[in-house]
Amino acid sequence: MKKLLLLLLCVPLIGLGQTEYVKEYYENGKLLCEGTYMNGQKTGLHKTYYNNGLIKNKGEYLNGTKVGIWRDYNNNGDLKNEVKHLFKVDPIDDECPLPILKKKIIIE
């Protein structure tokens, strides 16, 4: 009976956090882009391609936000540039719960 109750409690949780790997295509059937979505937001490695099949750009997403190094390529496949995206940090509230330090710490 305990196992059945545990199973019934866990069933609603199965649908949470679903991931889906998505591929989109040009009208000519070639791959346009591919990547993983979790709960409707981009997550993990995503790639976009030119119509000629070569990679246009690639990089990582975390909860729909670009993170890490993103690489852009020319339509001949040469690396055009690299951009480093940092994590987005929420602003700090007006009140700070930490005590203010009265000493300076210098590390050499």
MONOR-V325661 format. One record per pair of residues at least 24 apart in sequence whose C-alpha atoms are under 6 Angstrom apart, sorted by the first residue. I is the first residue (numbers start at 0). J is the second residue. If there is no record, write none. Layout:
I,J / I,J
//
This chain:
none
//
